Amino acid sequence: MAESAHGRFFPYDAPYENQREAISGVYDALSADRDVLFEGACGTGKTLAALVPALSFARETGKTVAITTNVHQQTRQFVEEARAIRQEEPIRAAVFRGKASMCHIDVGYEECQVLRDATKEVVDLEEDERDLANRQAELLERAQAGDESATEARSAVMDELGSVEADLEDLREQSVCEHYYENLTTDTDAFYDWLYEGVRTPDEIYDYAEREGLCGYELLKNGMEGVDLVVCNYHHLLDPAIRDAFFRWLGRDPEDVICVFDEAHNVERTAREHATRTLAETTLDSALAELAEADDSRAKEAENVIGAFREALVSTYDDELGFGARERVGEDWEDLSIATSEGRDDLTMEFLAAYEGEGIDVDIDAALSLGTALDRQYDRAYRDGETDVRRDCQTLSAAAFIETWLAEGTNGAHFPVLSVRRGPEGVYGRAELYACIPRAVTQDLFEEVHSTVLMSATLRPFDVTADVLGLDDPATMAFDLSFPEHRRRTYAVETPALFASARDDPRTQETIADTLRDVVRFTPGNSLLFFPSYSEAERYHRLLDGTVDSTLHLDQPGVRAEGMRREFTGSENAALFTSLWGTLTEGVSFDGDDARTVAVVGVPYPYLDDRLRAVETAYGEAFGDGESGGGGSGGEDDAGWRYAVEIPTIRKTRQALGRVLRSPEDFGARLLLDERYTERATREMGKYAVRETFPPEERAEIVDVAPEKLKFALLNFYADMDAYDGPAPTP
């Protein structure tokens, strides 16, 4: 790629044609200080198409590129690409991970901060002690030579030295981090020489530091300033507090950072998680116990508001659970419905009724004030070695949440939720302010940094992504599969619409099961089968079990994706039954025979619980015409339904279809089993049809086929590919 100024960062012989065009487009957008929405089909080299122009522009303008993902496999891919780039063009790259996974002594964030401060204070005092000792020795020599002024000066130095030694003795009795102490007191040049001889992973850094008795996390933090490229996770950029610190470690102002988000269709969900706030009953109990111990006039006022909220929380979930429901509560959080059609939610109304103080705002202010004082007290106790761990102030946590609950519980951007679960002591509750509008988190980031590149195989419709995340006039580019068209087929199979109400219909089940048998039988290699839920996957796994000459694998909740993937790909002529909403739809690679055919069964809309309906309503109000706004109508002009439900569902479907066809040499079939995907449905089924939600070039490739004809279509396609090992199956 020598013809371009930034081609030196491309580590291979030549880019795909789409890559070449994308590299040019991204570079032009960065030069114009614009964000980029970049959609590229799975396996078409999006990472390099974004990294190459970003690194080139950053090198020219003195900036740093931060590339991030929420998928572990993609992080490994970033490391490989960075290493390949470094072979062609010298870059300084760092791979950053959270402190929890790199700590050598396994302490939490607060404890780590205190230990760092205490350790730094010890090192500083030791340096002062050495300086004073050298000074008094020098003065002693002069005094012995007859310099009377030196005698007086030495006396003052000795007093100061004694004070420092006493302080040191006290500090050494407190908690310090020996690993961090070694960082500060030994020569670490060898570490940094090693670090930037290549692209080191966090595990490699941890192992090196462990061998040398150092803290790898702090060394990495201190060595990231001015790097060309940093690989990190979503939290480093989407959490405002972490982001500020992260940019400081990079030694960059926000406007000197270019952020590249991979799997960017997940940014919406992750941003929503960062904006969501929770308060558990156990925290309220701890806060009340803390207040009972506090000898402070503000404790009574704080107890008024925190005690009333706890009473309301318990009373509300007791009422909602009803007779016999408590015994059925499990170990996972289960939402209870507390929303009302008008006014405040049930929990807030119970809280207002239970409160008996002189004024909620006054008592909350008192609780916050007392909580802040207690938090400082706990911090000092840990620093002074009076406690082994840094105690968290539960009063401060509870008061801050209650203040936010009252202020934001009705603003539409947050939705009040009450959940219960079973713990060791029985059922307990949790209040939650669920964030509906993620742009409250993302928009500030996009406005602060120089530019952001968001890339994914499923970002379209671009206007929806821009609205939801708060992007202002982004550059957009979309590239379909550039691999040979004759090596792929996409079929919409006219099986019955798998509405929730139709899933138990024996005739529907029989038609789908028969079609899936044909899929498994006529696929030369493995078949990857996605369903609306794990229960549906289990249903059809059971219906096909023993009826096909293939190994059938059933994915289940809680099973590690990588383990399941290895088990499946290690089989021949196998089928994997899984949920579209599970962990195998993205960031997991299936190459060649690992998955020749992928099928999505049904239109896998998520369950419309209160949370999703709240998002639907919020999106309808934010992005609709004012006449719609949720409620699940699914009408053509219902922005809430489109933004919150239909588009995310089809994105998930497209992600699943992308598990096959990972290279130009690959081939495979992609199947959509539900009549709602067909052209006929577009004409006849109105709002239930979903074909039009796919991008135009993908719609153009979809071929409608009757269930009984699918086996012939697969047979002809795979026979043309000469894919069968031996005689082809007989229909």
Secondary structure, 3 states (H helix, E strand, C coil): CCCCCCHHHCCCCCCCHHHHHHHHHHHHHHHCCCCEEEEECCCCCHHHHHHHHHHHHHHHHCCEEEEEECCHHHHHHHHHHHHHHHHHCCCCEEECCCHHHCCCCCCCHHHHHHHHHHHHHHHHHHHHHHHHHHHHHHHHHHHHCCCHHHHHHHHHHHHHHHHHHHHHHHHHCCCCCHHHHHHHHCCCHHHHHHHCCCCCCHHHHHHHHHHHCCCHHHHHHHHCCCCCEEEEEHHHHHCHHHHHHHHHHHCCCHHHEEEEECCHHHHHHHHHHHHCEEEEHHHHHHHHHHHHHCCCCHHHHHHHHHHHHHHHHHHHHHHHHCCCCHHHCCCCCEEECCCCCCCCCHHHHHHHHHCCCCCHHHHHHHHHHHHHHHHHHHHHHHHCCCCCCCCCCHHHHHHHHHHHHHHHCCCCCEEEEEEEEEECCEEEEEEEEEECCCHHHHHHHHHHCCEEEEEECCCCCHHHHHHHHCCCCCEEEEECCCCCHHHEEEEEECCCCCCHHHCCCHHHHHHHHHHHHHHHHCCCCCEEEEECCHHHHHHHHHHHCCCCCCEEEECCCCCCHHHHHHHHHCCCCEEEEEECCCCCCCCCCCCHHHCCEEEEECCCCCCCCHHHHHHHHHHHHHHCCCCCCCCCCCCCCCHHHHHHHHHHHHHHHHHHHCCCCCCCCCCEEEEEECHHHCHHHHHHCHHHCCHHHCCHHHHHHEEEECHHHHHHHHHHHHHHCCCCCCCCCCC
